[in-house]
Amino acid sequence: MRLLGLARALGSRFPRRLAAVVFILTTANLLDAASMLALAAVVDLFARPDMAGASRMLSLVTGVLAAAGLPTTLPALAALFVVLFTSVNLLQIAARWLVLRLKYAVLRDLYLATLRDFFQARWPFFSSSAQGTLVNTFLREMTVVGEAYASLGLLLSSVVQAGVYLAIPLLLSWKLTLACLAATGLCALPFAFLGRWSYRLGQRNTETSNRISQVIHESFALAKLVLGFGNGARAIRSVTEALDAHIAITVKLQVMTQSIANLYHPLAMLVLALALIGAQRLGVPLGETALLLLSMVKIIPAIGQIATHKNAVDGFLPSHEQIDSLRRRARELRQPAEGRPFPGLRRELRLEGVTFAHPGREPALRDLS
């Protein structure tokens, strides 16, 4: 649900940028699917130069080329594959550019909105907030949130990619495809339980990072006292303890996030072996078998990337929640903007019955006149 909330916030705030990313990714994946069809046709035509017993894929591709008035020879099919493959890579570069533009547009908006909320709040917001947390919010957590939105865009890319590639093997042999997907889902089931662990590690990662900023900020703010009383070693020890605690958590989080894709490699080999054996037993033609295997080669890593980016977003969410919490508190303590015009001082200023207290504390002044 947290992930869906992040996606809704992104879509409502930047609908055009998000729509452009989706369009480019969908186009790139459709062209990639077409390049796979062209490659399967090349393999089939190479095995059957006379087109005797041509597969459905070869008949489909040559039919499209003939309808467009293009030759249906092996060099023509190879050239078609090269053109499509090159176009796909160019579109993927454009998609990555759009994702980065979206990431930094979100960061810019978040930076300015957070600063606006902070500096419209009353002084108690700053006096009651840990300065290390405020500093760390802008020095680290904003960057982490930017990475969360980038991972969300890449997650969307992997979902679109897996959906497009899945259509091809389903058309070729739905029985074999469903069997391979069932094996993939069974082997990938343990990864579904990593989200909560990643989120908890992300919370601890944010807390320990806040602690580092707080200790360093206090050490510099009280530098005169630290030096005057000879407590430099104590300040260094406090920073060392905070760093060690943060390193212990962040190493676990980063290793878990980055290792998921590697754990999918043996799974991909298993699924490919199942697909090859199944295609042989079902008598799938060579060209269609090549296309089926190529589709599986692309689907399995895409599923692995979905799990990787999903867990990355789960780990980044506590940073986003910290920023949201600070902004809500700043809005609750907003300084009233309205006021009365000051006509000028005619005689005197008089204070009668003034009582003052900081929020949640005993009054410092009572009935002052």
N, C-alpha and C positions, 0 to 999 in steps of 0.2 A: 504493500500500500504506500509506503514511503517513496518507492521508486515511481509509482504512478503519479503521486503528488508532485514530484520533481518534474516529470514529463509534462503534466498539465500546466505547471507554472511556466515552463519553457515555451509551450505552445501558445499560451495566452499572451505572453509578453513579447515574443518574437515570431508571430505566425508566418510572415513572409520568408524570413531566413530559414525557418524550419521546413517550410514547404519546398524551398529551393533545394535544400539538402536531400529531402525525400525524392524529389523529381530526378535529380542527377544520379542518385544511387539506384533508383529503379531503372532508369535508362541504361546505366552502366551494366547492371546485372542482366537485363534483357539482351543487350548486345553480347555479353559474355555467354549467355545461353545459346545465342545464335552462332557464336564462334565455336562452341562445342559441337553443335550440329554440323557445322562446316568441317570440323576436324574428323568427326565420325564419317562423313561422306568421303573425305579424302582417303581414310583408311579403307573404307569399303570399296571405293573405285580402284584403289591400288591393288586390292586383293582380287577384284573382278573387273578387269579392264573392258571386257565386252558387256558389262552390266547384266550378265546372266544371273538371275536369282537375286537381283538387287534388294537391299533392305528397304524398309519404310523410310528411314532417314535419308538414304541416298535418293530415293524417288522424290521425296519432299523437296530436298535442296535443289536437285536438278530441275524439278518442275518450276520452282520459283525463279531460277536463273533463266530458264527457257522463256517463261512468261515476260521477263524483263528484257528479253532480246540479247542475253549474254551467253557466251559459250559454256558448255557443260563439260569441258575437258579437265584433266587432272591439274594442269597449271592454273586454270581459272579458279578451281575450287581452293587450291593452295593460296592463291592471291587473295581470295575472299576471306580466308581464315586469317591471313596476316593483317589485312585491313581492319577486320573486326577486332582482332586481338589488340592492335595498336590503339584503336578508338576506345576500347575498354580501359586501357591503362591511362590514357589522357583524361578520361572522365573520372577515373578514380583519383587522379591528382587534383582535378577541379573539386571533387567532393571533399577531399581532405582540406583544401583551401577554404571551402565554405564552412566546414566544421570548425576550423580554427578561427575564422571570422566570427562565427556564432559564439564561440567560447569567449573571445575577448569583448564582444559586444555585451554579453552577460556580465562579465567581470566589471566593465566600465559602469554599467547601470547599477550593479550591486555596490561598488565602491562609493559612487556619488549618493545613492539613496541611503546607505548606511551613515555616511558622514553627515548628510542632511538631518537624519533622525537624531544623531548624537548631538549635533550643535544646535538643535532646537529644544533640547532637553534642559531641565534645570540643573543647577550645580549638584544636588544630591545624587543624581545619576552617576556623576564622575567620582564623587567622594565615597560612594558606597560600592563601587565596582573595583575589582582587582585590576590595578594598572597593567600588570603583566598580561591579563586576559585581553584587555583592550588593545595593547600593543601587538600581541600575538595574532589577534583577529585580522589585523591589516598586514602584518609581515608574513604570515604563513597561511592562516585559514582561508583567506580570500583566494590564494593560489590553489589550495586544495579544492575549493569549490569550483574553480575554473576547470580543474582536471576532472571533477565529477561530471560537469556538463559535457566535456569532451568525450569522456567514457560513455555517457548517455548517447551522444551522437554516433559513436562507433558501435554501441550496442544496437541501435536502430539499423545501422548499416549491415550488421551481421544477421539480424532478423530478416531483412529484405533479401539478402543474399541467399540465406538458407531456404526461404520460401520460393524464390525463383528457381533455384537449382533442384528443389524437390519435385517440381512439376515434370521435369524431363524423365527421371527414372520411373515415376508413376505412370507416365504414358507408355514407356517401354515394357515394363513388367511390374504391375502393381503388387503382385504377390511377393516377388523377390524384394521389392522396395520396402514393403511393410515388414517383412521378416528382418531386414537389415535395420530398419528403424526401431523395431522392438528390441533387438540386441543392443543397439546404441543406447536406448532409454534405460535398459536394465543395467548396463555397465556404468551409465552416467548418473544413476540414482543417488549415490553417495554425495555427489557434488551439490545436490539440491539443498543439503543441510548445512552448507558452509556459509550461507547468507547471514544467519544470526551470529555466528562466531566472528565473521568479518565485521559486522556492525559493532559488536562489543569491543573488539580490538580497536576499531576506529574511535570509539568513545575514549578508551584508555590512551590512545595515541594523541587525541586532542587535549586531554587533561594533562598529560606529561609535557606536551609542548607548551601549554599555558604556564606550567610550573617553571620551565626553563626561562621563558620571557619574564616571568614575575621575579625570579631570583636575580637575573641579570639587571633588570630595571631597578630593583631595590639596591643592588650593589653600587650602581652608578649614582643613583639619587642620593645615597648616603655615603658617598665616597669620602667626604671630609671626616665623618665619624669613623668609618672603617680604617682610614689611614691614621687618624688621630689616636685611636685606641689599639692600633697594631693588629687589627682583625682581618688582614688580607688573606691569611691562610684559611680562616673560617669561611670567608666569602667564596674562595676557590673551592673549598670542600662542599659547600652548598650547591654550587654550579655543577660540580662533578657528580654528586648524587642525583641531581635532576637529569643530567645528560645520560647517566647509566640507566636510569629508570625508563627514559624515553627510548633509548636505543634498544633495550630489551623488548619493548612492545613493537616498535616500528619494524624491526627485523622480521618478527613473526608475521606481521600484516603484509609486508612486501613480498616475502617468500611465498606465502599462501596465495596471494593474488597472481604473482607471476608464474607459479608452477602449474596452475590449472591447465594452461594450453599444452604444456609438455606432457602432462598426464593423459591427454587425449590422443597422443601419437600412437601408443600401443592399441588403443581402442580403434583408431582408424585402420590400422593394419588388420585387426581382427575382422572388422566389417568388410574390408576389401576382399579378404580371403573367403568370407561367407558369400559375398556377391559373385566372385569368380566361380566358386563351386556351384552355386545355384544357377548361374547363367549357363554353365556347361550342361547341367542336368536338364534344364528347361529348353535347351537347344536354341538359345538366343544367338542370332547372327553375329559375326565378328565385329562389324561396324557398330552395332547396337551394344554389344558387350563393352567395346572400348568407350562408348559414350556413357554407358551405365557406370563403369569404373571411374571415369573422369568426374562424373557428377558426384559420386560418393567421396572422391578425393577432395572435392570442394565443399561438400555438405558437412563432413565431420569436423574439419577445422573451423567452419563457421559456427557450428554448435559449441565447439570449445571456446571460441571467442565470445559467444553469448554469455557463457558461464563466467569467463574471465572478467568481462566488462561489468556484468551484473554484480559480482562480488567486489569489484573495484568501487562501484557506485555505493554499495552498502558500507564499505569502509570509509568513504568520503562523506557520507550523510551526516555524521555527528558534527563536522565542521559547519555544514549548512545550518544545522539546528542551533548551534551556538550563536551564529550570526543572527538568525531569526529571533532567538531569545533575547539577545541584547537590544535588537531593534524594537521589539515589543515593549521591553522595559523602558527604553528611551521615550517611546510614544506615550507610555503611561505617565511619565514625568515631564511631559512637554511643557515648555514655558508658554503661558498665554500670550498670544500675539496682539490681542486687542488692548487698547488703553485709552485714557482720556487725554486730550490735548492740554498742555501746560500753558496757561495764559500769562504766567509771569508771577514774580514774588512781590507782593505789595507791602507786607508788614513783617511777618515772622513765620517760622515753621514750628508747629506744635505737635508733640507726640503724646497721646493720652491713652493709657491703658494698653500699652503694647506688650504682647506676650510672644516669645519666639522659641521654637524648638526645632531641631533636626528631625526628619521623619523617623518614627519609631523610637525616639529618645525622650528623656525628661526635658521640660522647658529650661532653656538657659536664661531666659528673661521672663519675669512675671509682672504684669500690671505696671509697666514702666511708663512714667509720665515726665 
